[in-house]
Amino acid sequence: MSQIRTFLLASAVTLVFTAPAIACDGLRLASEALNRADEAGTRLAADPVNLKGCSASEIALTRRVAALATFNRVAAAVGQGAKLESFESELTAVSRDAGGPWQILDALGDVNRGRKDYVAAATYYQQALEDSANEALTPDWMAPDKDYIERLDRLASEMRLAATRPVKLAARGACKFSYRGVSIRKKATPVRYVFGTAEFTPEGLESAKDLFECLKSAKPAAITLIGHTDPVGTAEANMALSVARAEALAHYLVDAGYPGTWTVIGKGEEEPFKPDDPTAYSEEMLNQLDRRVDVDVDVGK
């Protein structure tokens, strides 16, 4: 079920009245229109004639306010029983125009997760997570809370594990382990290995390279690599395999140039992945989610 949430009128009031004045006519008009649930008014406010003299960030935020008005209408319709996927083309068009906001990206993640397009879903959830942390275009009143930030990260990780091909750990810009002050220390990486071995598949090597680029960007002082397997085979063999796979990834990262310290832990089949909705997957897909290496980072204080 979609988790999209309607942003109530009080949110727009905060935007309008916390600042002494809004110099940009378009942003002021869009805020007032959103406050009274006037979607057409927010679109009119974003007309170029109302954006003369506005800064680039004010213009972008005006378009975001208009996009939120569309999102609120869609969310209300879904709450009344409409199918979220029926609004996909509209949400996609609005997102492309406004570059977000995260609420629409999250909804598009839900649409693609529902149709089992896990590559697209992973990308949308990751974009939503990163967009939520953009304080210039996502002011406090528009931002998700801690629980929802963690949810976006969990869904992005789950979709990466389920995807048929590697999806990058960062959708836009540098890789992060903190979003709006919420620390996300652990990342589940879908590094694929040849069956029963610690040898990377071509897709696994691509994911390992992406992880290295992420660590290179984030510069954690230390990492812990936690290997996991599916339940196929004996517990003893799976424990040894989980350690071997985590060690193979550690050696790859060090050879690639990771300068920090590292530790390896094997969990075998002891800690299966906990998906948001287990009933959405076949047994084989659940096993695929189990086969992962979690990267726990120490980014310092």
Sequence and secondary structure as in RCSB ss.txt:
>XXXX:A:sequence
MSQIRTFLLASAVTLVFTAPAIACDGLRLASEALNRADEAGTRLAADPVNLKGCSASEIALTRRVAALATFNRVA
AAVGQGAKLESFESELTAVSRDAGGPWQILDALGDVNRGRKDYVAAATYYQQALEDSANEALTPDWMAPDKDYIE
RLDRLASEMRLAATRPVKLAARGACKFSYRGVSIRKKATPVRYVFGTAEFTPEGLESAKDLFECLKSAKPAAITL
IGHTDPVGTAEANMALSVARAEALAHYLVDAGYPGTWTVIGKGEEEPFKPDDPTAYSEEMLNQLDRRVDVDVDVG
K
>XXXX:A:secstr
        HHHHHHHHHHSS    HHHHHHHHHHHTT HHHHHHHTSGGG TT  HHHHHHHHHHHHHHHHHHHH
HHHHTT  GGGGHHHHHHHHHHHT  HHHHHHHHHHHHHTT HHHHHHHHHHHHHHHT TTTS GGGS  HHHHH
HHHHHHHHHHHH SS   S SSSS  SEETTEE  EEEE   B TTSS B HHHHHHHHHHHHHHHHH  SEEEE
EEE  SSS HHHHHHHHHHHHHHHHHHHHHHT  SEEEEEE TTSS    S GGGS HHHHHHHHSEEEEEEE  
 
